[in-house]
């Protein structure tokens, strides 16, 4: 997929042009049958209100508060007939400012001008070239990545984070899923410009980059295997050229205790090391245990950071640490953290579509440098979602996310996000 700012449509990358040209040359009416009949279209509208209060009225910017409306049009073709099927996807996105000011920007919803004010609107269009052979699919261009251990989907912005590169997903062997790819550039959620990849340094991760925090390529390979209905294991290797490499492994086990009851455990391990120009040296260990009983679910988790730095991840991206919260990832140098979480589905009370979860995590032992006491932080999240069941409002979803964060090494915050979204299939 190649993503282009609306004002720079002529700059479509060469790979997508070649794929589109070849496609138009060899497509026959017969080949077009599945290409057209299997195509899908979807329109998504997202209204997003963001409020982060830093609890510090004397600060240069004590609050980030913006309101924006987003539109996303996604068109996906089927594949042509033949041993190797060919397809094309189109993604168009736009965002519009509803409320903002120079003193409340940088929420991540809207691009910010040099003057400090938010843009009134922004947009981009992307085109994806894709190939399918048997049970394997290759996508080339700008990618909306699926959830992977080192690259979780960003749900905290108006639009998703986009990448430029190539991604292969294969399921040729039963119960085995393989992923292979290379990413060369990133387009952040509140931007229409691609930029070089980098590593997130964080405030207390002690990650030092020698020279520019830039890389030309992020390579990854790995997959997951279901040993049986209860046990699944995964392993992924990734490397951000000149910055860091990472090995990540996980093991999940689900035990059906009784009818409507289950016990799920998970172990996660990640080892990150320097790949040329950093001091990255981290071992991340996490364990999680969940018990489900009907509409209730209780979860406990523990996470620890070891060695000389905190956890390494792509700048601006999420990772699947067990204690990754709305604001904090509890992945600073030497940090140890625990979590308690409760989920409830109100369908059992006669309110289908309504669900909530609340969670609390506490982190300690953060390295604050010589002569300073151990860093401590905690976060409490409340997340309520309602999906309308009425046919008139079908596919309308309202989500409220609230977080409270307190720390002795960062600014305290109270944060609320209100998201109203609507998805409609076009055919």
N, C-alpha and C positions, 0 to 999 in steps of 0.2 A: 504494500500500500504506500502511496506517496501522498503526503499531505501538503497542501499549498495554501498560503494566505490568499484570500480572495483578490487582493490587490497585486498578487504576483503569480497569477495563473500560468503565465508563460514560462515560469521556472520549474515546471514539472520535471522530476528527475528522469534521467535517460533510461533507466531500467524499465520504468512504467511505460514510457513511450514505446519502447521496443516490444514489450509484451502486448500492448494494446494493438500495435500495428500488425504483429503476427497473428493475433486473434482475428482481426478483421479480414485477413487474407485467406485463411483456411476454413472459416466457419461456413458450412453449407446448411440449407434448411433442415437436413436430417440431423446434423450435429447440433443444431440449435434447439432441438426438441427439449431435452432435459435442461439445457442452459436457461431456457425461458420458463418452462413449467415448474421447475424446482426453485425458482427465484423467490425471494422474500423481500418485503419492505416494511420498515417500522419508523414511526415518528415519535419522538420523545420530547416532552416539554418539562422543564424543571425550573421552578421558582425557588430561589435560595436566599434566605436571610441569615447573616452571620454576625455574631456579636461576641467579641472577646474583650473583657474588662481586665486590665492588668492590676487593678486594685492599688494603683499608684498615681494619685492625681497630680503629683509634682513631676512626673516623667514627661519627656518630650512628646511621646505619644502614649497616652494612658489607655486608649481604647482603639480597637479595630472593629468597625461596624459598617457593613455594606449589604446592599440588597440588589439582586440581579435576576434576570430572566434568561434562561437558556433554551435553545432549540437544537435538536439533533435529528438528522434524517439519515437513515441507514438503509442502503439498497444492496442486497446480496444476490448474485446470480447463482444458478445451479452450475453443473459442470457439463461440458460437451461430451458426446459419446466417444468411445475409444479407450485404448489402454491407458493413455494419459489424458485425463479430462482437464479442461481449461476453464477458468472462470474469472469474473471481475466483480469487485465490490466497490461501492461508492459511499463515502461518509462526508456529510456536510454538517458543520456545527457553527452556531452563532451565539453570541452573548450580548445582552443589553443592560446598561446601568439603569437601575431604578432609583437608587439612593446611595450617595457617597459624598465624601468631602476630603480635602487634602490632609486633614488631621485624623482621618479614620480609615485610610487606605491600607493596602497590603494584607488583605484578608485571604488572598489567593483566588478570589472570584473574578477579578478584573485586572487587565494590564494597567500598569502605572506609567504615566508620562514622566519626562525629565523634570517637569514642574512639580511633581508630587501628586498631581490629580489623576484620578482614574479615567480611562478611556470611556467614551459614551457607548461604544459598541466595538465588537471585533468578531472575526469569523474566519473560517478556513474550510477547504474542500480537500478530500483525500480520495485516491483511487488505489485499489488493491489488485494486484495480479496474483492469481493462485492456481496451483496445479495439484491434481489428485491422481494417485495411482494406487489401486487396491485400497488399503485402509490407511494410507499416508497422505498428508496434505502439506504442501509447501506454500507459504505466503511470502511475498517479496514487497518491500516498500515500507510505509509507515504502519506500525503495528499497534493495535490495542491488545496488550498482552493478557492472556488468561492467568488466573491465579497460579503462581509458582512460588516455591519456598523463599526465593530471593527477590520476588517482585510481585507483591500483593496489589490488587486493584485499589486505586485511590477513590474513596467514596466521599471525600470531604471537600470536593470542588464542584464547580458548575459543569465542567467537562473532564474527561479522563486524561491522564498523561499519555502522550503518544510517543512512539519510537520509530526510527527509521532503520531498517535492516531486513533480515530474513529469518523465518521461523518455520521449522519442520516439526510436525506432530504425527506420530506413528502409533498404530495399534494393530500391527501385523500378527502379533502373538497374543493369544487369549490371556486376559488378565494382566498383560504387560503394556504400559504406556510409556513411550519414549519422547523426549523433547530435545531438540537441537537447534541452536540459533546463534546469530551474531547481530548485535545492535551497534550502530555507529553514531547515532545522534538522538537527542531527546527534545521533545516539545512539551514544555511544562503546561499544566492545565490552564493557566491564565496568560498564555502567550500564543502567538502565531508564528514565532520564529524558532527554528531549530538551533540547538547549541551543543557544544561539546559535552560529553559525559564527564562526570566527576564523582568523587566519593563524599558522602556526608560526613562532616567533621564533628558536628554537635558542640555543645558548650563544655562538657566535662568528659568527652571520650578520649582526650589526650592524643587524638590522631593528628599527626603533623605531615604535611605534604611539602616535599622539597621542590621548589619551582612552581609551575602552574598546576592547579588542580583540574587537569584536563586529560582526556584519553580519547583515542580514536576508535576503540573497539571494546565491546563487552561480549565475550564468548561464553556460552553455557551449553551443558549437555547432561543428561540424566533421565530419570524416570521413576515410575512407581510400579510395584508388583503386588497383586492381591494373592497371597498364599492360600487363602480360603475366604469364606464369607466374614470371618472375624478379624483376620490379621492382614495388614497392609504395610509394606515397607517402601521407603523411597531413598534415593541418593541423587544429589546434583553437584556438579562441579561448575564453577563459574570463575571467570578471570576478567578483571578490568585492566586492560593493557597499561603497563607502567605504574599501576597503583596498588592493586591487591588481587589475591586469589582466595577462593573460598570453597571448602568442602562442606556440604550440608546433608545430614541424614536424619530420617525420622522413622519411627515405628509406632503404628496404631493398632490397638486391640479393642474390639467391641464384644462384650459378653452379655447375651440376652438372659437376664436374671429370671424374668417371668413375663407374662403377658403385660404389655405396656410398661415394662421396666427394663432398663439396660444400664450397663456399666461400661464406660469408655475410658481407656487410658492411652496416653501418648508420651513418647520420649523424643526430644529433639536435640540435635548436636550440630554445631557449626564451628569450623576452624578456619580463621581468616589470617593470612600472612601477607607481608610486603611483596610487591611484584615489581620493585624497581625504585620508586621515588617516595616512599612513605615509611613510617615506623610501625605500620599496622601489625599487631600481634595479639590476637584475641581468640579465646575459646568460650563459646556460649553454650550453656547447658540448660535445658528446660524440661519440666515434667508437668503433666496435666492429668487430672482425674475428674470425670463427670459422671453423675448419676441421674438418670431420667426416670421419672415416675409420672405417667400420664402427661398432664400439661405442665408439670414442674421439671426443672433441671437445675441441679446444684453443681458447681464447678470449683475446684481448687487447683492452684498452679504455683510452681516455684521456679525461679529463674536465677542464674548466676553468671556473672561475667568474670573471666579469669585472664591472667597474663597482663601484658603491658599497655594495652589500649582497650577502648570499648569496642562495640560491635561495628563492623564495616558493612555499608550498604550503598547502593547508588544514590547520589544526591537527589532529593526530592521524591524518592520512592519509598514504599513501605516494604517491610519484611515480615515473615510469619513467626516472629518470636511469640512465645506463649503469653507474655505480658505486654504486648503492644496495645496501647490504649488510644483513646481519642486524641490526647495531646502527647503523652510521654511514651517512650518505648522501654524505659527502665534498663537501658543498655549502656550506661556510662562505665568508665573504667572502675573495675573491682565491685560494681554494684551487685547487691543481692536483693531480690524482691519476691514477694508472695502476693497471691491474688485470691479473692473470694468473689464468686459470681452467682447470680440467681436469674433464671429465665422463666417466663410464664406465658402460656398461650391461653387467651381468654375465651377461646372457642368452647371450652368445657363449661363456661358460665353463660353460654348462649350469645356470645359476642364474637362470631367468627371474623377473622381479619385483624383483630386487635392483639398485639403482643408487646411484651416489654422485657428488657433485661436491665439489671443494675449490677455494678461491679465496683470493687474497691481493691486497690493495690498499694503496697507500701514498699519503698526501696530504701536501702541503707548502705553504709560502707563505701559511698562514692568517694573516690580519691580527689580531694580538693587542693592538693599540693602541699609542700612542706609547711609545717607549723600551723596547719588548719585542721579543725575537727572534721570528723566524717560527715560527708554529705548525706542528707536525708530528704526524701520527697514522698508524697502520697497523692493519689488521684482517685476521685469518686465519679463514676459515670452513671447516668440514667438515660436510657434510650427507649422511646415509645414509638411504635409504628402501627398505623391503621390503614388497611387496604379496603376501600369501599366495596361492599357486596351488592349494592343496589345497581341494577342494570344500567340506569341512567348515568351513574358515575363509575361504571366498571373501569378498572385499570388506573384509577386515581389513588395515589398513595401519599399519606402524610406522615412525616417522620420528624420527631423532636429529639435532639441530642443535647444533653447538658453535661458539662464537666466542671469539676472543681479541683484545682491543683494547688498544693501548698509545698514549699521547698525552702531550704536554707541556703541554696546556691543559685536559684533562679527566681524570677519575679513570680509572685502568686497570681493566678488567673481564675476567673469565672467565665465560662464560655457556653453559649447557647447557639445551636444551629436549627433552623426550621426549614424543612425541605418539603415542597409539594410537587410531586411529579405525576406525569400522565404519559402512558405508552399506548399507542394505537397501531395495530397491524394495518398496512395499507391495502393488502389483498390476501 
